[in-house]
Amino acid sequence: MCNGGHVRTELSEEIAFDGLRLLRDRPLTAMKWLLVMFAGYGVAYGFTMLAFAEHWLAFWQALRNEPQLLSGLIYTTLMAVSVCGILVGLTHLIVKCAIYRAQIAIENPRAATLSLGPDEVRLVVFYVLKFLLIMVLSVSLFLVVAGVAWLANTALELHIGRNFATYGIIMLALLLQALGVVWLKLRLSLASMDTFCQRRINFIGSFLLTRRYIWSILVVYIFTYVLVLICVTSVHAISAIGLNMSLIEQFKFLKQGLEVKTLFDLKPFLPFFIVVLTVTAISAFLRELMIAAAQSRLFLTLRERAREARPKPEVSLH
């Protein structure tokens, strides 16, 4: 599936700009991705509001007189967040796979198709397994670090005092834990693209590709996330400037004692919610575009380097 055209083998911070290059070279395709992201967030938020908002408001109103209903409020909130999260996650996967296809066939404008098929379902399973894997490895790492810290503390408390030794060891253990999780995520960061290309879930390939390039990959991701931060901040700043004063005036209703009992009571705030939805969708799209583009370009670059590094078979003249 990943037998595209010529792939650059330069590993530099310029890879972080691949998402912006896609935006420049394929504006119509990027607009389709953005519309899908907007539709996905709209469906997720709209369905969640229609399905759970009335129940949530009822629990919230009754909570003043019946504190025992707090568990119902928490349950409704968790259900709403879960449903919304699943719909948003599927939207991101659909756009991510389209970006992967665009990166693989960089010279074919028709390759960046949007779909919900085996590739997307496979990535759903992949991310569930990746979450479980990182959790298991993180807990294992924590237990190892905590065990070493306990042994070191036992030895040090005899010489420099129990409290100081305990505090220092705990801080060191937390630092090592954080560094270990970052290292693990960097080593697994290309596994989603590898799974997409091979059409089978694969974590080992990412470990092999990132083995000698961990610092270069870290630099690329730092540049990528800085770009994401700049773009998302710009979107929020522009939206804040563009907000109509009438939207701000509507919040004075709350100060005047507006009581919200049903969804219809929130109708005056509908324009504001639309603006928030638009800004959220654009920010999510830019974040997904730049991170997925950088991931896929890193994978293709390192895979090409690995191919070039393989010894060429000798051709016998006999």
N, C-alpha and C positions, 0 to 999 in steps of 0.2 A: 504493500500500500504506500510505502514511503520511498518510492523510486522516482523522485522528482528530478528537476534539471540540475544544473551545476550549483553546488553549495559552497559558500565561502568558508574558509577554514581559519580566518582570523578570529582569535578569541580576545575581544576587547570590550571596553565599556560602551562602544557604539551599538552593541546588541540591544542595549536598553532602549534605544530609539526605534526599534523595529515596529512597535505598535503605532508610533506617529508616522512612520513610513507607509504602513498599510492605510492609515487614515488619509494620507496625501495621495497615494497611488490608486486607491480604490474607494473614492468617496461615496459612490452609489452603494457599493457593497457594505461599507461601514454604516451607511444610513439604514440599510435593511437590518443589520445587526442591532442598531440602536432602537429601531421600531419594535423588534422582537423583545428586547430588554424592557422597553417601556410597557409593551402589552403584558409581558410576564409579571412585572411588578404591579401593574394595574389590576390584573386578575387576582394576584395573590392578596393584595391589600383589600380590594373590593370584596372578594369572596370571604375573607376573614372578618371584615366589618359586618357583612350581611349575616354571616353564620353565628358570630359570637358577640357582637357589640350589644345587642339587646339583653342577652343574658348577663354580660359583664356589667352593664349599667344597672340592671335589676339587683344584682348582688351588691354593687357599690352603694346603691340607695338604701338597701335593707341592712347593710353592715352597721349603720349608725345605731340602730336599735337592737340588732341581733349579732353580736360579735362572733357567735359560733359559726356564722356563714363565711368566715374568712377562708376556710378550706375550699369552699365552693368557688370563691373568687380566684384563689390561687390555681385551682384545677382548670377553670375556664381560661385564665390567662395562659397557662402552659399549653393547653390545647390549641389556642389561637396562634401562639408563637410557633408551635410545631407545624401546623398546617401551612402557615405563611412561609416558614423556613423551607419546607419541602418544595413548595411551588417556586420560590425564588431560586433554590438550588438547582432545580430542573432547568429553569431559564438560563442560569449561568452555564450549565453544562452544554446546552444547545448552542449557545454563542461560542463557548470555548472550542467545541469540536469544529465549528465553522472556521474559526481562526486557525486552528491546526491544519485544516484542509487548505486554507489559503497559503499558509507558510510552506506546506509540502509542495504544492503546485503553484509556485510564485508567479509563473508566466501564464497561467491559465485562469482568466477572470471568472470562468464558470465553475471552478472547482470549489469555491467557498460556499457550499450549499448548507442550508439550514434544515435540520431534520430531527426527529426523535425516533431513532432506530437502534440497532444493536450496538453501535459505537457509544451512543449516549448511555444506554442501559449498562454497558460494560463499565463505563466510567463511574456510574452510580455505585456499583458493587466495589469497584476499585477504591473509591474514597471511603466507603464504609470500612473496608479491610485496612486501608492506610490509617484511618483514625484508631482502630483497635490495635494495630501494630505499634503505632507511636505511643499509645497509652501503656501497652504492656512493656515496651522497651523503656519508657520513661520511668514507670514504677520500678522496674528491675534496676535501672541505673540509680534511682533514688535509694533503694534498699542497699545497694553496694556502697554508695557514697556514705549513707548513714552508718553502715557497719564499720567502714574505715574511720569515719569521724568519731564513732563511739570508742573504738580502740585507741585512736590518737588522744582523745580526751582523757581516757583512763590513764594513759601514760603521762600526759602533760599536767593533770590536776595535782599530781604529787610534787610538781616543781614550781608552778607559777600561779597556783590558786584555781579553785574550781570554777568560779563565775567567769573569770576572764577567759579561761580555756574553753568553756562551753560556748560562750558568745562567739569567739573567734572561729571555732570549729563549725558552728552552725552557719555563719556567714560564708565560710569557705565551701561548705557542702552545698549551700544554695547557689553559689557562683558556679561550681562544677556542674550542678544539675542543669542550670540554664545553658551553659556552654555545650553540654552534651545534647540537649534537645535541639539547639540551633544547628549543631554539627549533623545530627540525624536528619533534620528537615532538609538541610542542604544536600545531603547524599541521596535523599529520596525525591528531590524536587523535580527530577526529569522522568520519574516513573510514570506519571500520567501520560506524557507524550509517547513514551516507550510502549505503554499499554495500548494507546490509540493506534500506533503504527503497526505493532505486531498482532493486533486483534486478539490478544490474550493478556491476562493480568500478569505483570512482570515487575518485581521490585529489584531483582538482582542486577538487571541491566543498568539501572541508574547508579547503583553502587560502583559498578565496573567503569562506567563512563566518567564519573566524577572523581575517580581515585586520585589522580595527580593534578587536578585543577580546582581544588576546593577554594583557594584564595581568589583565583580569577573569577570563579562563579559568585563568590561572596561580593566582589566588587561590582559585578554586573547587576546583582540583585539590589545592592545599595543604590546604584544609579537609577535603577528602575523604580524603586519605591520613592526616591526623591522626586522623580518626574511625576509619579502618580500623585504625590502630595501636592506638588505645584499645580497640576491640572485640576484636581478635585477642589483645592482651595480657590482657584480662579473661578470655577463654576459656581461655588457657593457665594463668592464675593459678588459676581455679576448678578446672581439671582437676588441677593439681598438688596443691591442697588435698584434692581428692576421691580421689586415688590411695590405694588400700588399702595399709596397711603390709605386707601379705603380698606385694604386688608388689615392694616395695622389698627385702623379705627374700630374694626369689628371686635377686636379683643377688649374693647372697653365695655362690651356687653357683659363680659365675665365679672368685671369690677362692679357693674351695676346690679349684680345679683341674678344674672341669668341662670336659671336652673335647667340642667340637662337631664331629661327623663327618657327620651327616645332619640333615635337617629335623626328624626325630622327637626329636632331642636338644634342640630348642628348644621342645618342648611346654610346659614349665613357664612359659615367658614369653608364652604365647598371650594371657592376659588383659591383659598390659601392651601387647602389640601392638594389641589391639582398642581399648584406650584411646587409644593414639597415633593409630590410624586415625581414630577418631571426632573427636579434637581437630583433626587435620589437615583432615578434611572440613568441619567446622564453620568453621574459620578460612578455608579456601579459599572456602566459600560466602559468608561475610560480605564478604570482599574482592571477590569477583566481583559480588555484589549491589550494593554501594555504588559501585564504580567504573563498572559498566555503567549503573546508574541515573543517575549524574551525567553520564556521556557522552551518553546518550540525551536527557536533559532539556536539556543544553546545546545539542545539535543542534536539537531541536525549537524551543527558544527563539530561537536565532539564525536559524533558517530563517523563523520567523514575523516576526522583526524585518526580515529582508531582504524579505519580501513586503510588509510595511507601508511600507517605504522606497521601493518602486517607484512611479514616477509613475503616477497614475491616468489612464487614457485620457480625453480630453475628449469629452464628448457633444455632438454638433452638434444645434442646434435646427432646422436647415433640413431 
